[in-house]
Each structure stands twice: as C-alpha cells, then as structure tokens.
Amino acid sequence: MKLLAITGGTGFVGRKLIELAVQAGHEVRALARRPQPDLPRVTWVSGALDASMALSTLVRGADAVIHVAGIVNALDRAGFAAGNIAGTQAIVDATTDAGVRRFLHVSSLAAREPALSDYGWSKAGAEHVVASSSLDWTMVRPPAIYGPGDMDMRDMFRMARFGLALLPPPGRMSVIEVGDLARLLLALVDKDPGRVILEADDGVEGGWSHHDFARAIGAAVGQRVLPLALPRALLSLAAKGDRLLRGDKARLTADRVDYFCHPDWTIDPAHRPDPALWRPRVATPQGLADTAAWYRANGLL
C-alpha cells in the first residue's frame, strides 16, 4: 500500500484513477477546488494548483505524486500557460520541497506539435518543466481518451444515433480507454522505467482512421453512420457557433480546430510501454459500447 497524491482527481481521468488506486489498496490524497463526497481511503485537500499551502499538504509524506490536472480549454495562450505550465511548475516545486521523489506527469500527444495549438504549446511547456526538475519523473502522453464518464466525445455518440459523423479532414488517430490509462499510471507507481516519455494506446497498430473510428462509434450505438470529413474553414465556422451557443463550455474551439486538422495523432510505437509493465485490456469496440451504455444509463444520449 502506498500514499498517492493526485491532482485533477475530480476530472474524467482522475476519478477513474482514484477508483482503481483504492481498489488496488492504496491510500489517496487528492486536490479539489470544491467539497467532494466522502470516499473510503480518500482524503480531499481543498485548493488548486495556485495555492501553495494546499499543494504542500497534498504531497507531504506521499510515496508518489501523479499530476493529472490540466487545462484543455482556455480563452487565450495566457490561460493555457497559467493552467498547464505554471500549474505544473507549482506542483513540481511542492513535490521537490517535500522531498518526494516519484513524479508521474500526464501530458498529451499534442505536446509533440507545439506550433499547432496553444494547448499543445502549453503541454510541451509543462513537459519542459518536469524534464528540468530533479525528480524521478516519468511522463505519459495519452492520445484521445474515452470511456464511461467522458463528456468530450458525447457529441459524436449523439450524432451517430442519427447516422451521421462530422469529422475533421482525413487522418489517423490513436485512442485509449480511461481505465487502461489509469492502470498504466498505477503500474508506473511501482515500476519505474526511468525518465522517459511513454505513449500508450489501445494496441491497434497504426491507430484508427477518422472514418473507421466514427463507424466504430456508430456500431456502439447500434447505428450505421455516414462519415463526412469537413474542411478546416467549415470547422472554424462551427467552432465560432459552438462558442456562441455554449460559451466557455464549448467543445469545439478555434484552438482545437487547429490540432484536430493535423493528419497524424497516432502514437509512436517506439515509445509504447514495455509489455512486461503494461498492456491495454480494453478492446476499443467493447470500450465504446460500454461508453454508449453509460451515456444511455445517465440520460446523455
């Protein structure tokens, strides 16, 4: 049993990570901006990444720090920098000051292409912060993450019910189910492969074409879909509309359009975790079916 300090514990990935950490017998200390329901073996620390006292409390005496928190939507580059770069610097500093050595950082494939988007630029900046530290760090760059509890892909599932998939220009992508990502992070708590950046996915060689992934979502909701690739200009117009309709909660933003249109978001097989350390357990068709079932059960389709 170990004490794990987790940021981002109230988010999609963080919730699953906490669930599996507790199942594995670990104690968890997790950062939260707002009061959270009591959970067995979980201690909530009130605060955010800009609250130094809260971070000190979070990491004190921990066996490992897992930094999941991050900003995926912001109004401008400064917002991304504050959430992803400055926030990472703050948790790295607190971890270093507390004498904790093991540090796991959840990055993104977007960090490979920092010129494409402010988000990717900020995730690359966060990686630089971690790599420059004296900690025993390992970083994980997930591709698109899906699974029960995810809200980012819900619009695709809802469209698929009507036989339609509106997609970016043709390209390929890797995906990973949220439980598989959480299991990788927990494996890295116990087995340290060194200061490396890992890229993990569902094990499908070469990833998925946009069309094939859309059809897989259609199969998950029991509907044959027509994939339609939209040009960048039309996606940009749609992003403006989404901003008008949903404001700060818009799922399609101008910044996201820039990296959605990149043709290759597949992982580099050379950076896959050693199979002796971790293998994906969830086949994507089954994972998508489970996700669709969760949406239905919660009235979200």
C-alpha positions in Angstrom: 0.0 0.0 0.0 1.3 3.5 -0.9 0.1 7.0 -0.4 -0.6 8.7 -3.7 -1.0 12.4 -4.1 -3.2 13.2 -7.1 -4.1 16.4 -8.9 -7.1 16.5 -11.2 -8.9 13.9 -9.1 -12.3 15.4 -9.8 -11.9 15.1 -13.6 -12.6 12.3 -16.0 -9.2 10.6 -15.8 -8.7 11.5 -12.1 -11.9 9.9 -10.9 -11.1 6.6 -12.6 -7.5 6.8 -11.3 -8.7 7.2 -7.7 -11.3 4.4 -8.1 -8.6 1.9 -9.3 -6.0 3.2 -6.8 -8.3 2.5 -3.9 -9.2 -0.9 -5.4 -5.5 -1.7 -5.5 -5.2 -1.0 -1.8 -3.6 2.5 -2.0 -4.4 5.5 0.1 -5.2 8.6 -1.9 -4.8 12.3 -1.1 -6.5 14.4 -3.9 -6.7 18.1 -4.7 -10.2 19.6 -5.2 -11.5 23.1 -5.7 -14.9 22.3 -4.2 -16.2 20.0 -1.5 -16.4 16.4 -2.6 -18.3 13.4 -1.2 -16.5 11.2 1.2 -14.9 8.1 -0.3 -13.1 5.3 1.5 -9.3 5.7 1.7 -9.5 9.1 0.0 -8.6 12.4 1.7 -9.6 15.5 -0.2 -7.4 18.6 0.1 -9.2 21.8 -0.6 -7.3 24.1 -3.0 -6.0 24.4 -6.5 -2.6 24.5 -8.3 -2.1 28.1 -7.5 -2.5 27.5 -3.7 1.0 26.7 -2.3 -0.2 25.7 1.1 -2.7 23.2 -0.3 -0.1 21.7 -2.5 2.3 21.3 0.4 -0.5 19.5 2.3 -1.3 17.4 -0.7 2.2 16.0 -1.3 3.6 15.8 2.3 4.7 12.2 3.0 3.4 10.8 -0.3 5.1 7.9 -2.0 4.3 9.3 -5.4 2.7 12.3 -7.0 0.5 11.9 -10.0 -0.2 15.1 -11.9 -3.3 14.7 -13.9 -4.7 18.2 -13.7 -4.6 20.3 -16.8 -6.5 22.9 -18.9 -7.9 21.7 -22.2 -9.9 24.9 -22.9 -8.9 28.5 -22.4 -9.7 31.8 -23.9 -6.1 32.5 -24.9 -2.5 31.4 -24.6 -2.1 33.1 -21.2 -4.9 30.9 -19.9 -3.3 27.7 -21.1 0.1 28.9 -19.7 -1.4 29.6 -16.3 -3.2 26.2 -16.1 -0.6 23.9 -17.7 2.8 25.5 -17.4 2.6 27.5 -14.1 0.3 24.8 -12.6 2.9 22.1 -13.4 5.7 24.3 -12.0 3.8 24.7 -8.8 3.2 21.0 -8.2 6.8 20.2 -9.2 8.1 22.7 -6.7 5.9 21.4 -3.9 6.9 17.9 -4.6 10.6 18.8 -4.7 10.3 20.8 -1.4 8.6 17.9 0.3 11.4 15.5 -0.6 9.1 13.2 -2.6 11.0 11.6 -5.5 8.5 9.8 -7.7 6.5 12.1 -10.0 4.2 10.9 -12.8 3.0 13.5 -15.3 0.0 13.1 -17.6 0.8 15.1 -20.8 -0.7 14.8 -24.3 0.2 13.8 -27.8 -0.5 17.4 -28.6 2.9 18.2 -26.9 4.7 16.7 -29.9 3.3 19.5 -32.2 3.6 22.7 -30.0 3.2 25.0 -33.1 -0.2 23.7 -33.9 -2.2 25.0 -31.0 -1.9 26.9 -27.7 -2.9 23.8 -25.9 -0.1 21.8 -27.5 2.4 24.6 -26.8 1.4 24.7 -23.1 1.6 20.9 -22.7 5.1 21.0 -24.3 5.9 23.7 -21.8 4.7 21.6 -18.9 6.8 18.7 -20.1 9.9 21.0 -20.1 9.1 21.9 -16.5 9.0 18.3 -15.5 12.1 17.3 -17.5 14.1 20.1 -16.0 13.3 19.0 -12.4 15.4 16.8 -10.2 12.5 14.4 -9.6 12.4 10.7 -10.6 9.8 11.5 -13.3 8.0 9.6 -16.0 5.6 11.2 -18.4 2.7 9.7 -20.3 1.3 11.2 -23.5 -2.1 9.7 -23.9 -3.9 10.0 -27.3 -7.7 10.6 -27.4 -9.1 9.3 -24.1 -12.6 7.9 -24.0 -14.7 5.7 -21.7 -17.7 5.9 -19.3 -17.8 9.3 -17.7 -16.3 11.1 -20.7 -18.1 14.2 -22.0 -15.7 15.3 -24.8 -16.9 12.6 -27.2 -20.5 12.7 -26.2 -21.4 14.8 -29.2 -20.0 12.2 -31.6 -22.1 9.5 -30.0 -25.2 11.7 -30.1 -24.7 12.4 -33.8 -24.1 8.7 -34.5 -27.6 7.9 -33.3 -28.8 9.8 -36.3 -26.5 8.1 -38.7 -24.1 11.0 -39.1 -20.4 11.7 -38.2 -19.0 15.1 -38.8 -15.2 14.8 -38.9 -12.0 16.8 -39.5 -10.1 16.3 -42.8 -8.9 12.7 -43.3 -6.3 11.5 -40.9 -5.4 8.8 -38.3 -5.6 8.8 -34.5 -4.8 6.5 -31.6 -7.2 6.1 -28.6 -7.1 4.7 -25.1 -9.8 3.7 -22.7 -9.7 5.7 -19.4 -9.3 2.6 -17.2 -6.4 1.4 -19.3 -4.7 4.8 -18.8 -5.3 4.7 -15.1 -3.9 1.2 -14.9 -0.8 2.4 -16.7 -0.3 5.2 -14.2 -0.7 2.8 -11.3 1.8 0.4 -12.8 4.3 3.2 -13.1 4.0 3.9 -9.3 5.5 0.6 -8.6 7.8 0.1 -11.6 10.0 3.0 -12.6 11.2 2.8 -16.2 13.3 5.9 -15.7 13.0 9.4 -17.0 11.2 8.6 -20.2 8.1 9.8 -22.1 5.7 7.0 -22.9 2.9 6.9 -25.5 0.2 4.4 -24.9 -2.9 3.3 -26.8 -5.4 0.5 -27.3 -2.8 -1.6 -29.1 -4.2 -1.2 -32.6 -1.2 -0.9 -34.9 -1.3 2.3 -36.9 -4.3 3.6 -35.0 -7.7 4.3 -36.4 -8.7 6.4 -39.5 -11.2 9.0 -38.6 -13.8 7.2 -40.7 -13.2 3.8 -39.1 -13.4 5.3 -35.6 -16.7 7.1 -36.5 -18.1 3.8 -37.7 -17.0 2.1 -34.5 -18.9 4.7 -32.5 -21.9 4.0 -34.8 -21.7 0.3 -34.0 -21.6 1.1 -30.3 -24.9 2.9 -30.5 -26.4 0.4 -33.0 -26.4 2.7 -36.0 -24.7 2.7 -39.3 -23.1 6.1 -39.8 -22.1 8.2 -42.8 -18.7 9.8 -42.1 -18.4 13.3 -43.5 -15.0 15.0 -43.5 -15.3 18.8 -43.2 -12.8 21.3 -44.5 -10.9 23.4 -41.9 -12.8 26.5 -42.9 -16.2 24.9 -42.1 -14.8 23.5 -38.8 -13.6 27.0 -37.9 -17.1 28.4 -38.6 -18.6 25.6 -36.4 -16.2 26.5 -33.6 -17.5 30.1 -33.6 -21.0 28.8 -33.5 -20.2 26.4 -30.6 -18.7 29.3 -28.7 -21.8 31.4 -29.2 -24.1 28.6 -28.1 -22.1 27.1 -25.2 -19.7 29.9 -24.2 -16.8 28.7 -22.0 -18.3 25.1 -22.2 -17.8 24.9 -26.0 -16.3 21.5 -27.0 -15.2 22.7 -30.4 -12.9 25.7 -30.1 -10.7 27.6 -32.6 -7.6 26.2 -30.8 -9.0 22.6 -31.1 -9.7 23.0 -34.8 -6.0 23.7 -35.4 -4.9 20.3 -33.9 -8.0 18.3 -35.0 -6.9 19.1 -38.6 -3.4 17.6 -38.1 -3.4 14.3 -40.1 -1.5 12.1 -37.6 -2.3 11.8 -34.0 -1.2 8.2 -33.7 1.3 7.1 -31.0 4.9 6.3 -31.8 5.2 2.5 -31.3 8.8 3.0 -30.2 7.5 4.8 -27.1 4.9 2.2 -26.1 5.3 1.0 -22.5 7.2 -2.3 -22.1 4.6 -5.1 -22.3 6.1 -6.5 -19.2 5.0 -3.3 -17.4 1.5 -2.8 -19.0 -0.8 -3.9 -21.8 -4.2 -2.5 -22.7 -7.0 -4.6 -21.5 -10.0 -2.9 -23.2 -10.6 -3.5 -26.9 -11.9 -0.3 -28.4 -15.2 -1.7 -29.8 -16.1 -3.0 -26.3 -14.9 0.2 -24.6 -17.1 2.3 -27.0 -20.1 0.0 -26.3 -19.5 0.5 -22.5 -19.3 4.2 -23.0 -22.6 4.3 -25.0 -24.3 2.2 -22.3 -23.1 4.7 -19.7 -24.5 7.6 -21.7 -27.8 5.8 -22.0 -27.9 5.0 -18.3 -27.4 8.7 -17.4 -29.8 10.1 -20.0 -27.0 11.6 -22.1 -27.8 10.2 -25.5 
